[in-house]
């Protein structure tokens, strides 16, 4: 995954297709991007591309979420928002079916890599954000050994956690608006509704809309809160995943339960495959896969073309990202 400013037409081709706001393929995988099209992507506010080049040869993204499923989920969330905005019934059956698909998607993978929201046109950002928060939350909940019903309720709440924004409510108002919408639906559990209500709260009482404290802040909502924060860090602030994870770890015990932060750190990779790293010895490397440790991946050293597991070599320290040093 690269920022669009790093794209080099002479060295790179798309590894994944690029879509427009209506889910049509703008550019197919396996092709280069003409400068005219590159400018068009920038106009659509697409800032992340998934590419292949000589340095990434042999790297696969097998753990990446199924793209058709991801796009279908985004479409359903958009339909929900549009229906709420126009006071039409929410397509509950479609939501329930999609939640089952997302739970199955997470269950079949040891880890899950997400398509960033910034790989889509800006008009799809809110819906892609909701889907990514849901997938991340399900990963955390699996580590916490949630059962099928709990996973389902969590996913519903996460998928619709920002539904209050469908009425144009921003800031603190969208949490209360979302809770008001969801609590009226008998098919949606009150627990799911509280995820929308509490996803901006913190245990220390510094959150909103109610400034609740301690046990009042439900575990389900805490999971959504943590993954929502992480997704905003990487997609809105364009923060590298490892830096976003460090920021979240600093909130353990004050804003969120340590058990949730620990589960998050154990299930979300700090350096996705394709990330270029600078090691403490001055060597540059590229992440090829994640095996036993989310924060210590397998890397290929550029100078020797040798692959090593950082988990098996604790003395090798990551100094930073290669392109940022």
SULDA-V620774 format. One record per residue. RES is the residue in one letter. BURIAL is I if it has 24 or more other ideal C-beta (glycine too) atoms within 12 Angstrom, else O. Layout:
RES:BURIAL ; RES:BURIAL
This chain:
X:I ; X:I ; X:O ; X:I ; X:O ; X:O ; X:I ; X:O ; X:O ; X:O ; X:O ; X:I ; X:I ; X:I ; X:I ; X:I ; X:I ; X:I ; X:I ; X:O ; X:O ; X:O ; X:I ; X:O ; X:O ; X:I ; X:I ; X:O ; X:O ; X:O ; X:O ; X:O ; X:I ; X:O ; X:O ; X:O ; X:I ; X:I ; X:O ; X:O ; X:I ; X:O ; X:O ; X:I ; X:O ; X:I ; X:I ; X:I ; X:I ; X:I ; X:I ; X:I ; X:I ; X:O ; X:I ; X:I ; X:O ; X:O ; X:I ; X:O ; X:I ; X:O ; X:I ; X:I ; X:I ; X:I ; X:I ; X:O ; X:I ; X:I ; X:I ; X:I ; X:I ; X:I ; X:I ; X:I ; X:I ; X:I ; X:I ; X:I ; X:I ; X:O ; X:O ; X:I ; X:O ; X:O ; X:O ; X:O ; X:O ; X:I ; X:O ; X:O ; X:O ; X:O ; X:I ; X:I ; X:O ; X:I ; X:I ; X:I ; X:I ; X:I ; X:I ; X:O ; X:I ; X:I ; X:O ; X:O ; X:I ; X:O ; X:I ; X:I ; X:I ; X:I ; X:I ; X:I ; X:I ; X:I ; X:I ; X:I ; X:I ; X:O ; X:O ; X:I ; X:I ; X:I ; X:I ; X:I ; X:I ; X:I ; X:I ; X:I ; X:I ; X:I ; X:I ; X:I ; X:I ; X:I ; X:I ; X:I ; X:I ; X:I ; X:I ; X:I ; X:O ; X:I ; X:O ; X:O ; X:O ; X:I ; X:I ; X:I ; X:I ; X:I ; X:I ; X:I ; X:I ; X:I ; X:I ; X:I ; X:I ; X:I ; X:I ; X:I ; X:I ; X:I ; X:O ; X:O ; X:I ; X:O ; X:O ; X:O ; X:O ; X:I ; X:I ; X:I ; X:I ; X:I ; X:I ; X:O ; X:I ; X:I ; X:I ; X:O ; X:I ; X:O ; X:O ; X:I ; X:I ; X:O ; X:I ; X:I ; X:I ; X:I ; X:I ; X:I ; X:I ; X:I ; X:I ; X:I ; X:I ; X:I ; X:I ; X:O ; X:O ; X:O ; X:I ; X:O ; X:O ; X:O ; X:O ; X:I ; X:O ; X:O ; X:O ; X:O ; X:I ; X:I ; X:I ; X:I ; X:I ; X:I ; X:I ; X:I ; X:I ; X:I ; X:I ; X:I ; X:I ; X:I ; X:I ; X:I ; X:I ; X:I ; X:I ; X:O ; X:O ; X:O ; X:I ; X:I ; X:I ; X:I ; X:O ; X:I ; X:I ; X:O ; X:I ; X:I ; X:I ; X:O ; X:I ; X:I ; X:O ; X:O ; X:I ; X:I ; X:I ; X:O ; X:O ; X:I ; X:I ; X:O ; X:I ; X:I ; X:I ; X:I ; X:I ; X:I ; X:I ; X:I ; X:I ; X:I ; X:I ; X:I ; X:I ; X:I ; X:I ; X:I ; X:I ; X:O ; X:O ; X:O ; X:I ; X:I ; X:I ; X:I ; X:I ; X:I ; X:I ; X:I ; X:O ; X:O ; X:O ; X:I ; X:I ; X:I ; X:I ; X:I ; X:I ; X:I ; X:I ; X:O ; X:O ; X:O ; X:O ; X:O ; X:O ; X:I ; X:O ; X:I ; X:O ; X:O ; X:O ; X:O ; X:O ; X:I ; X:O ; X:I ; X:O ; X:O ; X:I ; X:I ; X:O ; X:O ; X:O
